[in-house]
Amino acid sequence: MTYNTHLTELAQHLFAQRNYPNPNSDFAVSLQSIEQAIRVQQKMAELNGHVTGWKCLVPQANDQLIVAPILQAAERGQLCGIIPAIKDEQSLALIEPEIAFILGQDIEPYRHYSHDEIDAAISATHMALELIQNRFSRDSQPSYLQKLADGLSNQGVYIGPQIPKSVAYQASHVDLVVTANNQQQVFNGKHPCELPQLPIYWMINYLAEQGITLCAGQAIITGSYCGVVKVPMTAEVTIEYKDIGQFTVSFVDALA
C-alpha cells in the first residue's frame, strides 16, 4: 500500500468524524510534514465537493502554520446549526468571534499577489463566528500535524452582518459582550495577529504556491478576538462587537 493511499484513507476517516455527535479523529498514520497534512485537508475538500472558506493566522514563531479549509456550508440568519460539545451533561456551542473576509473573485495558483491585489479581491467584510468542534478523544494527545490534517478544530463558520471594510481593516482591538439567558460574558478583545487582514496576505500566497485555487464567495476568518466562548444551545445569544455592531443567533443541534 502506498503512502498516498494511507493519506487518502486518513482523509476518509477524518472527514467521516465531522458528522458524528461523538467524533474520534485519533489515527495511527504518521505524518512527516506540513505539506502532507495539507494534502489530507485537500483530500477531505475533494470528498466534500466544495470549500466554503478558510481559517488562518500568520505563521507562528515555532514554525507551525495555521491554515485549514472550512468545509461545512456557511451558516447565516437567526438559527445556526452546530454539533454541540457536551460538558457535565450540558450541551454547549463553542464559538470564536472573528471577522470574515469574503472573496469577490477567484485567486489563481502559481503566482504572487501583492497586498493591494489581495485587498482589491476582498469584496465584503462581516462579523463572524468560527464554529469549533474537538474531534479527538479525551485520552488522545494529538500532535500539531494531526490537528492540522484534521482542520484545526474547525466545524464551520457563521456569517453575521456586514461591516464596512475600512472598519474591519482597523479592528486590532474589539471589546465584546456575549449575552445569553440574561448572563453576560465580557471580553477585552485583541486580534492575535495585530490586524485581522494580515493573515490573508500570507495565506493567499502560501496556498497559491501549493497549487490551490481560492474561489469567489469563499469566506476567510483570521483569528478570534477572545479565544473560544461557550454559550448554551437553543437560547438567544447576542454578540456585540463594541462600536461596530451586534447580532443575535440561536444555536441548534446540526444532527438533530
C-alpha positions as a LaTeX table, in Angstrom:
\begin{tabular}{lrrr}
\hline
Residue & $x$ (\AA) & $y$ (\AA) & $z$ (\AA) \\
\hline
Met1 & 0.00 & 0.00 & 0.00 \\
Thr2 & 1.45 & 3.38 & $-1.00$ \\
Tyr3 & 1.79 & 6.28 & 1.39 \\
Asn4 & $-0.59$ & 8.29 & $-0.77$ \\
Thr5 & $-3.17$ & 5.56 & $-0.20$ \\
His6 & $-2.61$ & 5.92 & 3.55 \\
Leu7 & $-3.24$ & 9.68 & 3.25 \\
Thr8 & $-6.43$ & 9.04 & 1.28 \\
Glu9 & $-7.69$ & 6.59 & 3.90 \\
Leu10 & $-6.78$ & 9.07 & 6.63 \\
Ala11 & $-8.75$ & 11.81 & 4.86 \\
Gln12 & $-11.76$ & 9.49 & 4.59 \\
His13 & $-11.55$ & 8.71 & 8.32 \\
Leu14 & $-11.20$ & 12.35 & 9.38 \\
Phe15 & $-13.94$ & 13.51 & 7.03 \\
Ala16 & $-16.38$ & 10.98 & 8.49 \\
Gln17 & $-15.78$ & 12.26 & 12.04 \\
Arg18 & $-17.22$ & 15.67 & 11.11 \\
Asn19 & $-20.75$ & 14.30 & 11.12 \\
Tyr20 & $-20.64$ & 12.26 & 14.32 \\
Pro21 & $-22.01$ & 13.55 & 17.65 \\
Asn22 & $-19.08$ & 11.87 & 19.42 \\
Pro23 & $-16.22$ & 12.03 & 16.91 \\
Asn24 & $-12.90$ & 10.25 & 17.26 \\
Ser25 & $-10.28$ & 11.62 & 14.89 \\
Asp26 & $-7.48$ & 9.63 & 16.55 \\
Phe27 & $-5.25$ & 7.93 & 14.00 \\
Ala28 & $-2.02$ & 5.98 & 13.87 \\
Val29 & $-0.70$ & 7.07 & 10.46 \\
Ser30 & 2.45 & 9.12 & 10.97 \\
Leu31 & 2.55 & 12.45 & 9.16 \\
Gln32 & 6.01 & 13.69 & 8.32 \\
Ser33 & 5.42 & 17.26 & 7.19 \\
Ile34 & 3.06 & 20.20 & 6.98 \\
Glu35 & 2.73 & 19.52 & 3.25 \\
Gln36 & 1.36 & 16.03 & 3.93 \\
Ala37 & $-1.16$ & 17.45 & 6.41 \\
Ile38 & $-2.27$ & 19.99 & 3.80 \\
Arg39 & $-2.68$ & 17.15 & 1.29 \\
Val40 & $-5.02$ & 15.39 & 3.74 \\
Gln41 & $-7.01$ & 18.61 & 4.08 \\
Gln42 & $-7.32$ & 18.85 & 0.30 \\
Lys43 & $-8.43$ & 15.23 & 0.00 \\
Met44 & $-11.18$ & 15.99 & 2.54 \\
Ala45 & $-12.18$ & 19.01 & 0.46 \\
Glu46 & $-12.45$ & 16.73 & $-2.57$ \\
Leu47 & $-14.67$ & 14.34 & $-0.61$ \\
Asn48 & $-16.83$ & 17.27 & 0.47 \\
Gly49 & $-17.14$ & 18.62 & $-3.07$ \\
His50 & $-16.59$ & 22.27 & $-2.21$ \\
Val51 & $-14.74$ & 24.66 & 0.12 \\
Thr52 & $-16.79$ & 27.27 & 1.96 \\
Gly53 & $-13.79$ & 29.24 & 3.15 \\
Trp54 & $-10.56$ & 29.19 & 5.11 \\
Lys55 & $-9.22$ & 29.81 & 8.59 \\
Cys56 & $-5.70$ & 31.12 & 9.09 \\
Leu57 & $-3.24$ & 33.03 & 11.22 \\
Val58 & 0.18 & 34.41 & 10.35 \\
Pro59 & 2.99 & 31.80 & 10.63 \\
Gln60 & 3.79 & 31.07 & 14.26 \\
Ala61 & 7.13 & 31.60 & 15.99 \\
Asn62 & 7.54 & 27.82 & 16.35 \\
Asp63 & 7.28 & 27.40 & 12.55 \\
Gln64 & 3.78 & 25.99 & 12.81 \\
Leu65 & 1.32 & 27.09 & 10.14 \\
Ile66 & $-2.32$ & 27.75 & 10.97 \\
Val67 & $-4.39$ & 27.22 & 7.83 \\
Ala68 & $-7.33$ & 24.95 & 7.07 \\
Pro69 & $-10.31$ & 24.80 & 4.72 \\
Ile70 & $-13.82$ & 25.35 & 6.05 \\
Leu71 & $-15.94$ & 22.55 & 4.60 \\
Gln72 & $-19.38$ & 22.91 & 6.14 \\
Ala73 & $-21.72$ & 25.30 & 4.29 \\
Ala74 & $-21.77$ & 28.75 & 5.91 \\
Glu75 & $-24.48$ & 29.41 & 8.49 \\
Arg76 & $-26.47$ & 32.67 & 8.38 \\
Gly77 & $-29.57$ & 34.16 & 9.94 \\
Gln78 & $-31.30$ & 33.65 & 13.28 \\
Leu79 & $-30.53$ & 29.93 & 13.62 \\
Cys80 & $-27.09$ & 28.35 & 13.39 \\
Gly81 & $-26.61$ & 24.61 & 13.15 \\
Ile82 & $-23.70$ & 23.28 & 15.20 \\
Ile83 & $-22.65$ & 19.94 & 16.67 \\
Pro84 & $-22.55$ & 20.76 & 20.38 \\
Ala85 & $-19.94$ & 19.92 & 22.94 \\
Ile86 & $-21.19$ & 18.05 & 26.00 \\
Lys87 & $-19.83$ & 19.10 & 29.38 \\
Asp88 & $-21.35$ & 17.96 & 32.68 \\
Glu89 & $-24.38$ & 16.70 & 30.72 \\
Gln90 & $-24.93$ & 20.20 & 29.33 \\
Ser91 & $-24.90$ & 20.90 & 25.58 \\
Leu92 & $-22.78$ & 23.89 & 24.66 \\
Ala93 & $-21.94$ & 25.69 & 21.43 \\
Leu94 & $-18.25$ & 26.51 & 21.09 \\
Ile95 & $-17.71$ & 29.69 & 19.12 \\
Glu96 & $-14.94$ & 32.18 & 18.34 \\
Pro97 & $-15.87$ & 35.79 & 17.46 \\
Glu98 & $-13.92$ & 36.86 & 14.39 \\
Ile99 & $-14.16$ & 38.90 & 11.19 \\
Ala100 & $-14.82$ & 37.20 & 7.85 \\
Phe101 & $-13.35$ & 38.50 & 4.60 \\
Ile102 & $-15.33$ & 37.47 & 1.52 \\
Leu103 & $-13.51$ & 36.95 & $-1.77$ \\
Gly104 & $-15.11$ & 38.69 & $-4.71$ \\
Gln105 & $-13.01$ & 36.88 & $-7.32$ \\
Asp106 & $-11.10$ & 33.66 & $-7.86$ \\
Ile107 & $-7.45$ & 33.55 & $-6.77$ \\
Glu108 & $-5.46$ & 31.52 & $-9.25$ \\
Pro109 & $-2.42$ & 29.50 & $-8.14$ \\
Tyr110 & 1.24 & 29.69 & $-9.09$ \\
Arg111 & 1.71 & 33.44 & $-8.91$ \\
His112 & 2.46 & 36.02 & $-6.21$ \\
Tyr113 & $-0.17$ & 38.52 & $-5.08$ \\
Ser114 & 0.60 & 41.96 & $-3.67$ \\
His115 & $-1.25$ & 43.38 & $-0.67$ \\
Asp116 & $-3.07$ & 45.78 & $-2.97$ \\
Glu117 & $-4.21$ & 42.95 & $-5.24$ \\
Ile118 & $-5.47$ & 40.96 & $-2.26$ \\
Asp119 & $-7.26$ & 43.99 & $-0.81$ \\
Ala120 & $-8.98$ & 44.51 & $-4.16$ \\
Ala121 & $-10.07$ & 40.85 & $-4.21$ \\
Ile122 & $-11.93$ & 41.20 & $-0.90$ \\
Ser123 & $-15.48$ & 42.28 & $-1.73$ \\
Ala124 & $-17.04$ & 42.39 & 1.75 \\
Thr125 & $-16.30$ & 42.03 & 5.46 \\
His126 & $-18.62$ & 40.66 & 8.14 \\
Met127 & $-18.81$ & 39.95 & 11.83 \\
Ala128 & $-18.48$ & 36.18 & 12.02 \\
Leu129 & $-18.17$ & 33.19 & 14.31 \\
Glu130 & $-15.89$ & 30.23 & 13.86 \\
Leu131 & $-17.78$ & 27.11 & 14.96 \\
Ile132 & $-15.48$ & 24.86 & 16.98 \\
Gln133 & $-15.51$ & 21.07 & 17.41 \\
Asn134 & $-12.86$ & 18.99 & 19.15 \\
Arg135 & $-12.83$ & 15.75 & 17.19 \\
Phe136 & $-10.06$ & 13.92 & 19.07 \\
Ser137 & $-10.80$ & 11.66 & 22.03 \\
Arg138 & $-10.25$ & 12.89 & 25.56 \\
Asp139 & $-7.49$ & 10.33 & 26.01 \\
Ser140 & $-5.64$ & 11.48 & 22.91 \\
Gln141 & $-2.79$ & 13.96 & 22.77 \\
Pro142 & $-2.72$ & 14.72 & 19.04 \\
Ser143 & 0.38 & 16.23 & 17.52 \\
Tyr144 & 0.33 & 19.55 & 15.70 \\
Leu145 & 0.42 & 17.74 & 12.34 \\
Gln146 & $-2.53$ & 15.55 & 13.35 \\
Lys147 & $-4.56$ & 18.61 & 14.38 \\
Leu148 & $-3.57$ & 20.40 & 11.17 \\
Ala149 & $-4.68$ & 17.47 & 8.99 \\
Asp150 & $-8.00$ & 17.33 & 10.88 \\
Gly151 & $-8.69$ & 21.02 & 10.22 \\
Leu152 & $-7.62$ & 22.68 & 13.48 \\
Ser153 & $-10.92$ & 22.11 & 15.29 \\
Asn154 & $-12.92$ & 23.98 & 12.65 \\
Gln155 & $-16.52$ & 22.83 & 12.32 \\
Gly156 & $-17.83$ & 25.67 & 10.21 \\
Val157 & $-18.47$ & 29.40 & 10.06 \\
Tyr158 & $-21.40$ & 31.66 & 10.86 \\
Ile159 & $-21.55$ & 34.82 & 8.75 \\
Gly160 & $-23.07$ & 37.75 & 10.63 \\
Pro161 & $-23.94$ & 41.26 & 9.49 \\
Gln162 & $-21.75$ & 43.07 & 7.01 \\
Ile163 & $-19.48$ & 45.82 & 8.34 \\
Pro164 & $-17.51$ & 48.49 & 6.46 \\
Lys165 & $-14.27$ & 47.20 & 5.03 \\
Ser166 & $-12.43$ & 50.22 & 6.47 \\
Val167 & $-13.66$ & 49.29 & 9.96 \\
Ala168 & $-12.58$ & 45.66 & 9.57 \\
Tyr169 & $-9.10$ & 46.72 & 8.45 \\
Gln170 & $-8.61$ & 48.79 & 11.61 \\
Ala171 & $-10.02$ & 46.25 & 14.05 \\
Ser172 & $-6.94$ & 45.41 & 16.09 \\
His173 & $-8.88$ & 45.64 & 19.38 \\
Val174 & $-12.58$ & 44.85 & 19.71 \\
Asp175 & $-14.32$ & 44.64 & 23.05 \\
Leu176 & $-17.06$ & 42.00 & 23.02 \\
Val177 & $-20.15$ & 41.33 & 25.09 \\
Val178 & $-21.80$ & 37.91 & 24.73 \\
Thr179 & $-25.23$ & 37.72 & 26.36 \\
Ala180 & $-27.36$ & 34.58 & 26.85 \\
Asn181 & $-30.08$ & 33.84 & 29.41 \\
Asn182 & $-29.52$ & 37.32 & 30.92 \\
Gln183 & $-25.91$ & 36.48 & 31.68 \\
Gln184 & $-23.06$ & 38.44 & 30.13 \\
Gln185 & $-19.54$ & 37.42 & 29.21 \\
Val186 & $-17.35$ & 40.49 & 28.65 \\
Phe187 & $-14.05$ & 40.37 & 26.79 \\
Asn188 & $-11.34$ & 42.92 & 26.15 \\
Gly189 & $-10.75$ & 41.59 & 22.67 \\
Lys190 & $-7.43$ & 41.74 & 20.87 \\
His191 & $-6.70$ & 40.23 & 17.48 \\
Pro192 & $-3.96$ & 37.55 & 17.74 \\
Cys193 & $-2.21$ & 38.83 & 14.59 \\
Glu194 & $-2.45$ & 42.57 & 15.38 \\
Leu195 & $-4.76$ & 43.28 & 12.41 \\
Pro196 & $-7.27$ & 40.77 & 11.03 \\
Gln197 & $-6.28$ & 41.19 & 7.37 \\
Leu198 & $-2.58$ & 40.37 & 7.89 \\
Pro199 & $-3.01$ & 36.55 & 7.84 \\
Ile200 & $-4.78$ & 36.78 & 4.49 \\
Tyr201 & $-1.73$ & 38.26 & 2.77 \\
Trp202 & 0.34 & 35.28 & 3.88 \\
Met203 & $-2.29$ & 32.59 & 3.32 \\
Ile204 & $-3.24$ & 33.52 & $-0.23$ \\
Asn205 & 0.35 & 33.41 & $-1.40$ \\
Tyr206 & 1.09 & 30.22 & 0.54 \\
Leu207 & $-1.89$ & 28.40 & $-0.96$ \\
Ala208 & $-1.03$ & 29.75 & $-4.41$ \\
Glu209 & 2.43 & 28.19 & $-4.07$ \\
Gln210 & 0.76 & 24.87 & $-3.18$ \\
Gly211 & $-1.30$ & 24.99 & $-6.39$ \\
Ile212 & $-4.59$ & 25.62 & $-4.57$ \\
Thr213 & $-7.22$ & 27.84 & $-6.18$ \\
Leu214 & $-9.39$ & 30.05 & $-3.97$ \\
Cys215 & $-12.86$ & 30.81 & $-5.30$ \\
Ala216 & $-15.10$ & 33.87 & $-5.29$ \\
Gly217 & $-17.57$ & 33.74 & $-2.41$ \\
Gln218 & $-15.24$ & 31.92 & $-0.02$ \\
Ala219 & $-15.02$ & 33.40 & 3.49 \\
Ile220 & $-11.64$ & 33.80 & 5.21 \\
Ile221 & $-11.50$ & 34.07 & 9.01 \\
Thr222 & $-8.26$ & 35.06 & 10.67 \\
Gly223 & $-8.38$ & 34.54 & 14.42 \\
Ser224 & $-10.59$ & 35.02 & 17.46 \\
Tyr225 & $-10.63$ & 38.20 & 19.50 \\
Cys226 & $-11.15$ & 36.25 & 22.73 \\
Gly227 & $-10.46$ & 32.55 & 22.15 \\
Val228 & $-13.27$ & 30.02 & 22.49 \\
Val229 & $-16.54$ & 31.21 & 24.04 \\
Lys230 & $-19.01$ & 28.66 & 25.43 \\
Val231 & $-22.69$ & 29.51 & 25.07 \\
Pro232 & $-25.88$ & 27.49 & 25.71 \\
Met233 & $-27.73$ & 25.72 & 22.96 \\
Thr234 & $-31.19$ & 26.93 & 21.84 \\
Ala235 & $-31.03$ & 30.17 & 23.85 \\
Glu236 & $-30.92$ & 33.53 & 22.07 \\
Val237 & $-27.30$ & 34.68 & 22.12 \\
Thr238 & $-26.48$ & 38.32 & 21.43 \\
Ile239 & $-22.91$ & 39.08 & 20.39 \\
Glu240 & $-21.88$ & 42.72 & 20.45 \\
Tyr241 & $-18.71$ & 43.99 & 18.82 \\
Lys242 & $-18.36$ & 47.31 & 20.66 \\
Asp243 & $-18.56$ & 50.36 & 18.36 \\
Ile244 & $-19.02$ & 48.05 & 15.34 \\
Gly245 & $-22.34$ & 46.24 & 15.62 \\
Gln246 & $-24.16$ & 43.26 & 17.07 \\
Phe247 & $-26.32$ & 40.30 & 16.12 \\
Thr248 & $-28.49$ & 37.67 & 17.80 \\
Val249 & $-28.39$ & 33.98 & 16.97 \\
Ser250 & $-29.62$ & 30.69 & 18.46 \\
Phe251 & $-27.58$ & 27.51 & 18.13 \\
Val252 & $-29.41$ & 24.31 & 17.23 \\
Asp253 & $-28.08$ & 20.76 & 17.01 \\
Ala254 & $-26.99$ & 20.20 & 13.40 \\
Leu255 & $-27.53$ & 16.45 & 13.74 \\
Ala256 & $-30.98$ & 16.55 & 15.36 \\
\hline
\end{tabular}
